[in-house]
Amino acid sequence: MAAFAKRVNHYAAFRYPNRPSTQARINCYAVDGYRLYLIFKAVGTDLPVNSYNPDIKTGVTYESVSHYPAYLDLLRNEKPVWVTFNEQEASFVVYAAAEQVGEGEI
């Protein structure tokens, strides 16, 4: 299957300050039951391979915890937010698109 995009409806963010390896997580819940779990590992930790399970419409991707604030900012402040799922490569892109220039700004 080719890559496809789904709009994110809502998200849940978690911070695990006492865990040495997995330090944070963001769950993105998209339309049609699709989900992307962003798992944030300690800086310098080897990142596991991403995965995608089409049976449960769920992708898991890994990032350095240093990227956590940027993802959280994107999800909090931009609308709409999208996830592109590339099922074959188990790669994912989280992005904002179709927002009006200067929307909400004076």
PAVEXBA-724887 format. One record per residue: residue number from 1; x, y, z of N, C-alpha, C in turn. Coordinates in nm, 2 decimals. Layout:
+-----+--------+--------+--------+--------+--------+--------+--------+--------+--------+
:  nr :    nc1 :    nc2 :    nc3 :   cac1 :   cac2 :   cac3 :    cc1 :    cc2 :    cc3 :
+-----+--------+--------+--------+--------+--------+--------+--------+--------+--------+
: NUM :      X :      Y :      Z :      X :      Y :      Z :      X :      Y :      Z :
...
+-----+--------+--------+--------+--------+--------+--------+--------+--------+--------+
END
This chain:
+-----+--------+--------+--------+--------+--------+--------+--------+--------+--------+
:  nr :    nc1 :    nc2 :    nc3 :   cac1 :   cac2 :   cac3 :    cc1 :    cc2 :    cc3 :
+-----+--------+--------+--------+--------+--------+--------+--------+--------+--------+
:   1 :   0.08 :  -0.12 :   0.00 :   0.00 :   0.00 :   0.00 :   0.09 :   0.12 :   0.00 :
:   2 :   0.05 :   0.22 :  -0.08 :   0.12 :   0.35 :  -0.08 :   0.10 :   0.43 :   0.05 :
:   3 :   0.18 :   0.53 :   0.06 :   0.17 :   0.62 :   0.18 :   0.03 :   0.69 :   0.17 :
:   4 :  -0.03 :   0.72 :   0.29 :  -0.15 :   0.78 :   0.30 :  -0.15 :   0.88 :   0.42 :
:   5 :  -0.23 :   0.98 :   0.42 :  -0.24 :   1.08 :   0.53 :  -0.37 :   1.07 :   0.60 :
:   6 :  -0.37 :   1.09 :   0.73 :  -0.49 :   1.10 :   0.81 :  -0.48 :   1.22 :   0.90 :
:   7 :  -0.59 :   1.28 :   0.92 :  -0.60 :   1.40 :   1.01 :  -0.60 :   1.36 :   1.16 :
:   8 :  -0.53 :   1.42 :   1.24 :  -0.52 :   1.39 :   1.38 :  -0.64 :   1.46 :   1.45 :
:   9 :  -0.72 :   1.39 :   1.52 :  -0.84 :   1.44 :   1.59 :  -0.80 :   1.49 :   1.73 :
:  10 :  -0.72 :   1.42 :   1.80 :  -0.67 :   1.45 :   1.93 :  -0.54 :   1.38 :   1.97 :
:  11 :  -0.48 :   1.41 :   2.08 :  -0.36 :   1.35 :   2.12 :  -0.36 :   1.34 :   2.27 :
:  12 :  -0.26 :   1.26 :   2.32 :  -0.24 :   1.24 :   2.46 :  -0.08 :   1.25 :   2.48 :
:  13 :  -0.04 :   1.33 :   2.57 :   0.11 :   1.34 :   2.59 :   0.15 :   1.30 :   2.74 :
:  14 :   0.26 :   1.23 :   2.74 :   0.31 :   1.18 :   2.87 :   0.45 :   1.21 :   2.89 :
:  15 :   0.50 :   1.23 :   3.01 :   0.64 :   1.25 :   3.04 :   0.67 :   1.16 :   3.15 :
:  16 :   0.78 :   1.08 :   3.14 :   0.83 :   0.98 :   3.23 :   0.96 :   1.02 :   3.29 :
:  17 :   0.97 :   1.12 :   3.38 :   1.10 :   1.17 :   3.42 :   1.19 :   1.07 :   3.49 :
:  18 :   1.13 :   0.97 :   3.55 :   1.21 :   0.87 :   3.63 :   1.25 :   0.75 :   3.55 :
:  19 :   1.22 :   0.74 :   3.42 :   1.26 :   0.63 :   3.34 :   1.39 :   0.66 :   3.27 :
:  20 :   1.48 :   0.57 :   3.28 :   1.61 :   0.60 :   3.22 :   1.61 :   0.59 :   3.06 :
:  21 :   1.53 :   0.51 :   3.00 :   1.53 :   0.49 :   2.86 :   1.41 :   0.56 :   2.79 :
:  22 :   1.29 :   0.52 :   2.81 :   1.17 :   0.58 :   2.75 :   1.14 :   0.70 :   2.84 :
:  23 :   1.15 :   0.82 :   2.79 :   1.13 :   0.94 :   2.88 :   1.00 :   1.01 :   2.85 :
:  24 :   0.94 :   0.99 :   2.74 :   0.81 :   1.06 :   2.70 :   0.74 :   0.98 :   2.59 :
:  25 :   0.62 :   1.02 :   2.57 :   0.53 :   0.95 :   2.47 :   0.42 :   1.05 :   2.43 :
:  26 :   0.39 :   1.04 :   2.30 :   0.27 :   1.12 :   2.25 :   0.19 :   1.02 :   2.17 :
:  27 :   0.07 :   1.00 :   2.20 :  -0.03 :   0.92 :   2.12 :  -0.11 :   1.02 :   2.03 :
:  28 :  -0.10 :   1.00 :   1.90 :  -0.18 :   1.07 :   1.81 :  -0.30 :   0.99 :   1.76 :
:  29 :  -0.42 :   1.03 :   1.78 :  -0.54 :   0.96 :   1.74 :  -0.60 :   1.03 :   1.62 :
:  30 :  -0.60 :   0.96 :   1.51 :  -0.64 :   1.01 :   1.38 :  -0.78 :   0.95 :   1.34 :
:  31 :  -0.83 :   1.01 :   1.23 :  -0.96 :   0.97 :   1.18 :  -0.96 :   0.82 :   1.14 :
:  32 :  -1.07 :   0.76 :   1.14 :  -1.09 :   0.62 :   1.09 :  -1.01 :   0.52 :   1.18 :
:  33 :  -0.99 :   0.56 :   1.31 :  -0.92 :   0.46 :   1.40 :  -0.77 :   0.45 :   1.39 :
:  34 :  -0.71 :   0.53 :   1.31 :  -0.56 :   0.52 :   1.29 :  -0.49 :   0.59 :   1.41 :
:  35 :  -0.38 :   0.53 :   1.45 :  -0.30 :   0.58 :   1.57 :  -0.15 :   0.59 :   1.53 :
:  36 :  -0.09 :   0.69 :   1.59 :   0.06 :   0.69 :   1.58 :   0.11 :   0.71 :   1.72 :
:  37 :   0.20 :   0.62 :   1.77 :   0.26 :   0.64 :   1.90 :   0.40 :   0.69 :   1.88 :
:  38 :   0.43 :   0.81 :   1.93 :   0.57 :   0.86 :   1.92 :   0.63 :   0.83 :   2.06 :
:  39 :   0.74 :   0.75 :   2.06 :   0.80 :   0.71 :   2.18 :   0.94 :   0.79 :   2.18 :
:  40 :   0.96 :   0.86 :   2.29 :   1.08 :   0.95 :   2.30 :   1.18 :   0.88 :   2.39 :
:  41 :   1.30 :   0.85 :   2.34 :   1.40 :   0.78 :   2.41 :   1.51 :   0.88 :   2.46 :
:  42 :   1.59 :   0.84 :   2.56 :   1.69 :   0.93 :   2.62 :   1.79 :   0.97 :   2.51 :
:  43 :   1.84 :   1.09 :   2.52 :   1.94 :   1.14 :   2.43 :   2.06 :   1.04 :   2.43 :
:  44 :   2.10 :   1.00 :   2.31 :   2.21 :   0.91 :   2.29 :   2.18 :   0.77 :   2.29 :
:  45 :   2.05 :   0.74 :   2.32 :   2.00 :   0.60 :   2.32 :   1.98 :   0.55 :   2.17 :
:  46 :   2.02 :   0.43 :   2.14 :   1.99 :   0.37 :   2.01 :   1.84 :   0.36 :   1.99 :
:  47 :   1.79 :   0.41 :   1.88 :   1.64 :   0.41 :   1.86 :   1.60 :   0.28 :   1.79 :
:  48 :   1.50 :   0.21 :   1.84 :   1.45 :   0.09 :   1.78 :   1.39 :   0.12 :   1.64 :
:  49 :   1.37 :   0.01 :   1.57 :   1.31 :   0.03 :   1.43 :   1.16 :   0.06 :   1.45 :
:  50 :   1.11 :   0.15 :   1.36 :   0.97 :   0.18 :   1.36 :   0.89 :   0.06 :   1.32 :
:  51 :   0.76 :   0.06 :   1.35 :   0.67 :  -0.05 :   1.31 :   0.54 :   0.01 :   1.27 :
:  52 :   0.47 :  -0.07 :   1.19 :   0.33 :  -0.04 :   1.15 :   0.25 :  -0.17 :   1.15 :
:  53 :   0.14 :  -0.17 :   1.22 :   0.05 :  -0.29 :   1.22 :  -0.08 :  -0.25 :   1.15 :
:  54 :  -0.10 :  -0.30 :   1.03 :  -0.23 :  -0.26 :   0.96 :  -0.35 :  -0.32 :   1.02 :
:  55 :  -0.34 :  -0.43 :   1.09 :  -0.46 :  -0.50 :   1.15 :  -0.52 :  -0.41 :   1.26 :
:  56 :  -0.44 :  -0.33 :   1.33 :  -0.49 :  -0.24 :   1.43 :  -0.47 :  -0.09 :   1.40 :
:  57 :  -0.43 :  -0.07 :   1.27 :  -0.41 :   0.07 :   1.22 :  -0.32 :   0.16 :   1.31 :
:  58 :  -0.21 :   0.10 :   1.35 :  -0.12 :   0.16 :   1.45 :   0.02 :   0.16 :   1.41 :
:  59 :   0.08 :   0.28 :   1.41 :   0.23 :   0.29 :   1.39 :   0.30 :   0.33 :   1.52 :
:  60 :   0.42 :   0.29 :   1.53 :   0.51 :   0.33 :   1.64 :   0.64 :   0.38 :   1.59 :
:  61 :   0.68 :   0.50 :   1.63 :   0.80 :   0.56 :   1.58 :   0.88 :   0.61 :   1.70 :
:  62 :   1.01 :   0.62 :   1.69 :   1.10 :   0.65 :   1.80 :   1.17 :   0.78 :   1.76 :
:  63 :   1.19 :   0.86 :   1.86 :   1.26 :   0.99 :   1.85 :   1.34 :   1.01 :   1.97 :
:  64 :   1.44 :   1.10 :   1.96 :   1.51 :   1.15 :   2.08 :   1.42 :   1.24 :   2.16 :
:  65 :   1.43 :   1.23 :   2.29 :   1.35 :   1.31 :   2.38 :   1.38 :   1.46 :   2.36 :
:  66 :   1.49 :   1.49 :   2.30 :   1.51 :   1.63 :   2.27 :   1.41 :   1.69 :   2.16 :
:  67 :   1.34 :   1.60 :   2.09 :   1.24 :   1.65 :   1.99 :   1.10 :   1.66 :   2.05 :
:  68 :   1.09 :   1.61 :   2.17 :   0.95 :   1.61 :   2.24 :   0.89 :   1.75 :   2.24 :
:  69 :   0.96 :   1.86 :   2.28 :   0.89 :   1.99 :   2.28 :   0.84 :   2.03 :   2.15 :
:  70 :   0.92 :   2.00 :   2.04 :   0.87 :   2.04 :   1.91 :   0.74 :   1.97 :   1.86 :
:  71 :   0.73 :   1.84 :   1.89 :   0.61 :   1.77 :   1.86 :   0.49 :   1.82 :   1.94 :
:  72 :   0.52 :   1.85 :   2.07 :   0.41 :   1.90 :   2.15 :   0.37 :   2.03 :   2.11 :
:  73 :   0.46 :   2.12 :   2.07 :   0.42 :   2.25 :   2.02 :   0.34 :   2.24 :   1.89 :
:  74 :   0.38 :   2.16 :   1.80 :   0.30 :   2.14 :   1.68 :   0.16 :   2.09 :   1.71 :
:  75 :   0.14 :   1.99 :   1.79 :   0.01 :   1.94 :   1.82 :  -0.07 :   2.04 :   1.90 :
:  76 :  -0.01 :   2.12 :   1.99 :  -0.09 :   2.22 :   2.06 :  -0.13 :   2.34 :   1.98 :
:  77 :  -0.04 :   2.38 :   1.89 :  -0.06 :   2.52 :   1.83 :  -0.10 :   2.52 :   1.69 :
:  78 :  -0.10 :   2.41 :   1.62 :  -0.13 :   2.41 :   1.48 :  -0.25 :   2.33 :   1.45 :
:  79 :  -0.33 :   2.37 :   1.36 :  -0.45 :   2.30 :   1.32 :  -0.48 :   2.32 :   1.17 :
:  80 :  -0.51 :   2.22 :   1.10 :  -0.51 :   2.08 :   1.13 :  -0.37 :   2.02 :   1.13 :
:  81 :  -0.36 :   1.91 :   1.21 :  -0.24 :   1.83 :   1.21 :  -0.26 :   1.70 :   1.14 :
:  82 :  -0.17 :   1.66 :   1.06 :  -0.18 :   1.53 :   0.98 :  -0.07 :   1.44 :   1.01 :
:  83 :  -0.09 :   1.31 :   0.99 :   0.01 :   1.21 :   0.99 :   0.01 :   1.14 :   0.86 :
:  84 :   0.13 :   1.13 :   0.80 :   0.14 :   1.05 :   0.68 :   0.20 :   0.92 :   0.72 :
:  85 :   0.13 :   0.81 :   0.69 :   0.17 :   0.67 :   0.72 :   0.23 :   0.61 :   0.60 :
:  86 :   0.35 :   0.57 :   0.60 :   0.41 :   0.49 :   0.49 :   0.43 :   0.35 :   0.54 :
:  87 :   0.33 :   0.27 :   0.51 :   0.31 :   0.13 :   0.56 :   0.43 :   0.05 :   0.52 :
:  88 :   0.48 :   0.05 :   0.40 :   0.59 :  -0.03 :   0.35 :   0.72 :   0.00 :   0.42 :
:  89 :   0.75 :   0.12 :   0.45 :   0.88 :   0.16 :   0.51 :   0.86 :   0.18 :   0.66 :
:  90 :   0.74 :   0.17 :   0.71 :   0.72 :   0.20 :   0.86 :   0.78 :   0.33 :   0.89 :
:  91 :   0.75 :   0.43 :   0.81 :   0.79 :   0.57 :   0.84 :   0.67 :   0.66 :   0.85 :
:  92 :   0.69 :   0.77 :   0.92 :   0.57 :   0.85 :   0.95 :   0.62 :   1.00 :   0.95 :
:  93 :   0.53 :   1.09 :   0.91 :   0.55 :   1.23 :   0.91 :   0.43 :   1.30 :   0.99 :
:  94 :   0.46 :   1.38 :   1.08 :   0.36 :   1.46 :   1.15 :   0.38 :   1.60 :   1.11 :
:  95 :   0.27 :   1.66 :   1.06 :   0.29 :   1.80 :   1.00 :   0.15 :   1.87 :   1.01 :
:  96 :   0.17 :   2.00 :   0.99 :   0.05 :   2.09 :   0.98 :   0.04 :   2.13 :   0.84 :
:  97 :  -0.09 :   2.13 :   0.79 :  -0.11 :   2.17 :   0.65 :  -0.25 :   2.23 :   0.64 :
:  98 :  -0.27 :   2.31 :   0.54 :  -0.40 :   2.37 :   0.51 :  -0.44 :   2.47 :   0.61 :
:  99 :  -0.35 :   2.52 :   0.69 :  -0.38 :   2.63 :   0.79 :  -0.36 :   2.76 :   0.71 :
: 100 :  -0.45 :   2.86 :   0.74 :  -0.44 :   2.99 :   0.68 :  -0.32 :   3.06 :   0.73 :
: 101 :  -0.25 :   3.13 :   0.64 :  -0.13 :   3.21 :   0.68 :  -0.18 :   3.32 :   0.78 :
: 102 :  -0.11 :   3.32 :   0.90 :  -0.14 :   3.42 :   1.00 :  -0.26 :   3.39 :   1.08 :
: 103 :  -0.32 :   3.28 :   1.06 :  -0.45 :   3.24 :   1.13 :  -0.43 :   3.26 :   1.28 :
: 104 :  -0.52 :   3.34 :   1.34 :  -0.52 :   3.36 :   1.48 :  -0.42 :   3.46 :   1.53 :
: 105 :  -0.35 :   3.53 :   1.44 :  -0.25 :   3.62 :   1.47 :  -0.30 :   3.76 :   1.42 :
: 106 :  -0.26 :   3.86 :   1.50 :  -0.29 :   4.00 :   1.46 :  -0.16 :   4.08 :   1.44 :
+-----+--------+--------+--------+--------+--------+--------+--------+--------+--------+
END
